[in-house]
């Protein structure tokens, strides 16, 4: 039945074009198609579709270097120029008499006007979902069939190295991976961030996991390919590996990155076409050896940060053994089998284990005013409860790079209201015995202020210990 040809979440997707191709290979003749063999050959690998308000020709091709199918989009002009030298003899009857005339006609023009030309109203990317009528689905399915087997070496690498032996992180990461495999049509909602030295095996995990997604896996090494204007390469991506490609201090890119992680839709912009809105299918893994990796905010829920162990730093024999098991002994198929069948019915992707590494990212991300307050709370004071307002204002202004006593005092007062439990009181106080009274801020106990900041930022541990 036709239902048996529906798109599958596992295994290669079967398109209607594939069905017709196989039928023709076995002797079926499509009388309605009635194309010259050269035009038919063109139609077998090309189709026309609307995208971004324009007509485009798409070529279904194969990349011998990446060893996977690719879809190349061409403007009509470029397509016509490339195939412009291919012509066929067309015989037609004269307007009068019984004579016929034969002329050489380009196959592009014939294909353009042929009623059986492959055409689609829209190009969509709907992993594991039924393809709407009149649409071309970019989803190709998973290339690795799930098969029981062993992938113990990578399994141990995830536990001992990537998760540094922390069982909660290990279980979460396996569930996160299974979630990506079982829900390729949904956004990942949480990016897994691996922080550690080069050569520790961060990229090894991402690469081997990425092979399960075939052409729907993408690695980016430059920020412009992640948060830049032209991002059409993300259109048919399910698993995205960001390898040393993002600077956490990029404020403009910060919002783009956060949107790619959690938003249900993303804006896709290709060169020369209008921006289109597409469903977000991205599951993002990041790796970096920088101290500041991601813009983690207070009570962060977008980034699960893992501190990678360096016990196998540059251990070539160790990584070669993993490759051999995964690539030559059925490890990829075994990993696929376990992830497809892993029970994640109660898994909440947003509920990830809090780590010291995430605490560090939050602290590195806070703005200058909050950083000043954290530093201020870390110092020892003879009389914490009463602090001279003008001295605090000068220190606050210097930290924020805006030294102006009047405005900085106002800004400081507004800021303290947001971080001090119950706010602060302006009082006249004698800071040193025998001196004149000065205008001071009166604070709650220092530990109370510290606890309030820990809670506000959502930190797991006391950063002043």
ZIVEN-V418728 format. One record per residue. N is the residue number from 1. RES is the residue in one letter. SS is DSSP state (alpha for helix, beta for strand, coil for the rest). OMEGA is omega in whole degrees, -180 to 180 (999 if undefined). Layout:
BEGIN
n = (N	N)
res = (RES	RES)
ss = (SS	SS)
omega = (OMEGA	OMEGA)
END
This chain:
BEGIN
n = (1	2	3	4	5	6	7	8	9	10	11	12	13	14	15	16	17	18	19	20	21	22	23	24	25	26	27	28	29	30	31	32	33	34	35	36	37	38	39	40	41	42	43	44	45	46	47	48	49	50	51	52	53	54	55	56	57	58	59	60	61	62	63	64	65	66	67	68	69	70	71	72	73	74	75	76	77	78	79	80	81	82	83	84	85	86	87	88	89	90	91	92	93	94	95	96	97	98	99	100	101	102	103	104	105	106	107	108	109	110	111	112	113	114	115	116	117	118	119	120	121	122	123	124	125	126	127	128	129	130	131	132	133	134	135	136	137	138	139	140	141	142	143	144	145	146	147	148	149	150	151	152	153	154	155	156	157	158	159	160	161	162	163	164	165	166	167	168	169	170	171	172	173	174	175	176	177	178	179	180	181	182	183	184	185	186	187	188	189	190	191	192	193	194	195	196	197	198	199	200	201	202	203	204	205	206	207	208	209	210	211	212	213	214	215	216	217	218	219	220	221	222	223	224	225	226	227	228	229	230	231	232	233	234	235	236	237	238	239	240	241	242	243	244	245	246	247	248	249	250	251	252	253	254	255	256	257	258	259	260	261	262	263	264	265	266	267	268	269	270	271	272	273	274	275	276	277	278	279	280	281	282	283	284	285	286	287	288	289	290	291	292	293	294	295	296	297	298	299	300	301	302	303	304	305	306	307	308	309	310	311	312	313	314	315	316	317	318	319	320	321	322	323	324	325	326	327	328	329	330	331	332	333	334	335	336	337	338	339	340	341	342	343	344	345	346	347	348	349	350	351	352	353	354	355	356	357	358	359	360	361	362	363	364	365	366	367	368	369	370	371	372	373	374	375	376	377	378	379	380	381	382	383	384	385	386	387	388	389	390	391	392	393	394	395	396	397	398	399	400	401	402	403	404	405	406	407	408	409	410	411	412	413	414	415	416	417	418	419	420	421	422	423	424	425	426	427	428	429	430	431	432	433	434	435	436	437	438	439	440	441	442	443	444	445	446	447	448	449	450	451	452	453	454	455	456	457	458	459	460	461	462	463	464	465)
res = (X	X	X	X	X	X	X	X	X	X	X	X	X	X	X	X	X	X	X	X	X	X	X	X	X	X	X	X	X	X	X	X	X	X	X	X	X	X	X	X	X	X	X	X	X	X	X	X	X	X	X	X	X	X	X	X	X	X	X	X	X	X	X	X	X	X	X	X	X	X	X	X	X	X	X	X	X	X	X	X	X	X	X	X	X	X	X	X	X	X	X	X	X	X	X	X	X	X	X	X	X	X	X	X	X	X	X	X	X	X	X	X	X	X	X	X	X	X	X	X	X	X	X	X	X	X	X	X	X	X	X	X	X	X	X	X	X	X	X	X	X	X	X	X	X	X	X	X	X	X	X	X	X	X	X	X	X	X	X	X	X	X	X	X	X	X	X	X	X	X	X	X	X	X	X	X	X	X	X	X	X	X	X	X	X	X	X	X	X	X	X	X	X	X	X	X	X	X	X	X	X	X	X	X	X	X	X	X	X	X	X	X	X	X	X	X	X	X	X	X	X	X	X	X	X	X	X	X	X	X	X	X	X	X	X	X	X	X	X	X	X	X	X	X	X	X	X	X	X	X	X	X	X	X	X	X	X	X	X	X	X	X	X	X	X	X	X	X	X	X	X	X	X	X	X	X	X	X	X	X	X	X	X	X	X	X	X	X	X	X	X	X	X	X	X	X	X	X	X	X	X	X	X	X	X	X	X	X	X	X	X	X	X	X	X	X	X	X	X	X	X	X	X	X	X	X	X	X	X	X	X	X	X	X	X	X	X	X	X	X	X	X	X	X	X	X	X	X	X	X	X	X	X	X	X	X	X	X	X	X	X	X	X	X	X	X	X	X	X	X	X	X	X	X	X	X	X	X	X	X	X	X	X	X	X	X	X	X	X	X	X	X	X	X	X	X	X	X	X	X	X	X	X	X	X	X	X	X	X	X	X	X	X	X	X	X	X	X	X	X	X	X	X	X	X	X	X	X	X	X	X	X	X	X	X	X	X	X	X	X	X	X	X	X	X	X	X	X	X	X	X	X	X	X	X	X	X	X	X	X	X	X	X	X	X)
ss = (coil	alpha	alpha	alpha	alpha	coil	coil	coil	coil	coil	coil	beta	coil	coil	coil	alpha	alpha	alpha	alpha	alpha	alpha	alpha	alpha	alpha	alpha	coil	coil	coil	coil	coil	coil	coil	coil	coil	coil	coil	alpha	alpha	alpha	alpha	alpha	alpha	alpha	alpha	alpha	beta	beta	beta	beta	beta	beta	coil	coil	beta	beta	beta	beta	beta	beta	beta	beta	beta	beta	coil	coil	coil	coil	beta	beta	beta	beta	beta	beta	beta	coil	alpha	alpha	alpha	alpha	alpha	alpha	alpha	coil	coil	coil	coil	beta	beta	beta	beta	beta	beta	beta	coil	coil	coil	coil	coil	coil	beta	beta	beta	beta	beta	beta	beta	alpha	alpha	alpha	alpha	alpha	alpha	alpha	coil	coil	coil	coil	coil	beta	beta	coil	beta	beta	beta	coil	coil	coil	coil	coil	coil	coil	coil	coil	coil	beta	beta	beta	coil	coil	coil	beta	coil	coil	coil	coil	coil	coil	coil	coil	coil	coil	alpha	alpha	alpha	alpha	alpha	alpha	alpha	alpha	alpha	alpha	alpha	coil	coil	coil	coil	alpha	alpha	alpha	alpha	alpha	alpha	alpha	alpha	alpha	alpha	alpha	alpha	alpha	alpha	alpha	alpha	coil	coil	coil	coil	coil	coil	coil	coil	beta	beta	beta	beta	beta	coil	coil	coil	coil	coil	coil	alpha	alpha	alpha	alpha	alpha	alpha	alpha	alpha	alpha	alpha	alpha	alpha	alpha	alpha	alpha	beta	beta	beta	beta	coil	coil	coil	alpha	alpha	alpha	alpha	coil	coil	coil	coil	alpha	alpha	alpha	coil	coil	coil	coil	beta	beta	beta	beta	beta	coil	coil	coil	coil	coil	coil	coil	alpha	alpha	alpha	alpha	alpha	alpha	alpha	alpha	alpha	alpha	alpha	alpha	coil	coil	beta	beta	beta	beta	coil	coil	coil	coil	coil	coil	coil	beta	beta	beta	beta	coil	coil	coil	beta	beta	beta	beta	beta	beta	coil	coil	coil	coil	coil	coil	coil	coil	coil	coil	coil	coil	coil	coil	beta	beta	beta	beta	beta	coil	coil	coil	coil	coil	coil	coil	coil	alpha	alpha	alpha	alpha	alpha	alpha	alpha	alpha	alpha	alpha	alpha	alpha	alpha	coil	coil	alpha	alpha	alpha	alpha	alpha	alpha	alpha	alpha	alpha	alpha	alpha	coil	coil	coil	coil	coil	coil	coil	coil	coil	coil	coil	coil	coil	coil	alpha	alpha	alpha	alpha	alpha	alpha	alpha	alpha	alpha	alpha	coil	coil	alpha	alpha	alpha	alpha	alpha	alpha	alpha	alpha	alpha	alpha	coil	coil	coil	coil	coil	coil	coil	coil	beta	beta	beta	alpha	alpha	alpha	alpha	alpha	alpha	alpha	alpha	alpha	alpha	alpha	alpha	coil	coil	coil	coil	alpha	alpha	alpha	alpha	alpha	alpha	alpha	alpha	alpha	alpha	alpha	alpha	alpha	alpha	alpha	coil	coil	coil	coil	coil	beta	beta	beta	beta	beta	coil	coil	coil	coil	coil	coil	coil	coil	beta	beta	beta	beta	beta	coil	coil	coil	alpha	alpha	alpha	alpha	alpha	alpha	alpha	alpha	alpha	alpha	alpha	alpha	coil	coil	coil	coil	coil	coil	coil	coil)
omega = (179	-179	-178	180	-179	-180	-179	175	176	-176	-177	178	179	178	179	179	178	179	-179	180	-180	178	179	179	-179	170	180	-180	179	-176	-179	-179	172	-180	169	-174	179	177	178	178	177	-178	180	-176	-176	171	179	-180	175	176	180	178	-180	174	180	170	179	178	175	-172	179	-180	-177	179	179	179	179	178	176	177	-178	180	-179	172	-178	-179	-180	179	-180	179	-176	-178	-176	-179	180	-176	175	179	180	-180	180	-180	177	-179	179	178	-177	-177	175	178	179	177	179	-177	179	-177	-180	180	179	-179	180	-172	-177	-177	-178	177	177	-178	179	-180	-175	173	-178	173	-173	-178	176	-178	177	180	180	179	178	-178	174	-177	180	-178	-179	-179	178	-175	-176	178	179	-179	178	-179	-176	171	-172	-176	177	178	179	178	179	-178	-170	-175	-176	-178	175	176	-178	-173	-179	179	179	180	179	-177	177	177	179	179	178	179	179	180	-176	-179	-179	-179	-177	174	-178	178	177	175	175	-176	179	-178	-180	-177	173	177	-180	176	177	-179	179	178	-177	-178	-177	176	-180	180	179	-176	179	-178	179	173	-180	173	177	-178	179	-177	-177	178	178	-174	179	-177	-176	-173	-178	180	178	-172	-177	-179	173	179	-178	177	-179	-174	179	-172	-177	174	-173	-180	179	-175	179	179	-180	-179	178	-180	-179	177	179	-178	-167	-172	-179	179	176	177	-180	-179	174	-180	175	178	180	176	177	176	-178	176	180	178	-170	169	-166	172	-177	177	180	173	178	176	179	-171	-174	179	-177	-180	178	-179	-174	177	-179	-171	171	-173	-179	176	-173	179	-177	-176	180	179	179	179	-171	179	179	-178	177	179	177	179	-177	180	-176	-172	-174	-175	175	-178	180	179	178	177	179	-179	-178	-178	178	-175	180	-179	178	-177	180	-176	174	-174	-180	-177	-178	-180	176	-177	174	180	177	175	-179	179	178	-179	-180	-176	-174	-176	-176	-180	-180	177	176	-179	178	177	-180	180	-178	-178	176	-177	176	180	-178	-171	-180	-178	-175	-174	-177	179	178	-179	178	180	180	-179	180	180	-178	177	-180	-176	176	-167	-175	-178	-178	177	178	-180	179	179	179	-179	-177	178	-177	-174	-178	179	-179	-179	179	178	173	-177	172	-175	177	-175	180	-178	179	180	180	176	177	178	-176	168	176	-175	167	179	-176	-179	176	179	178	-180	180	-180	177	180	-178	-179	-179	-179	179	-175	177	-176	-178	179	999)
END
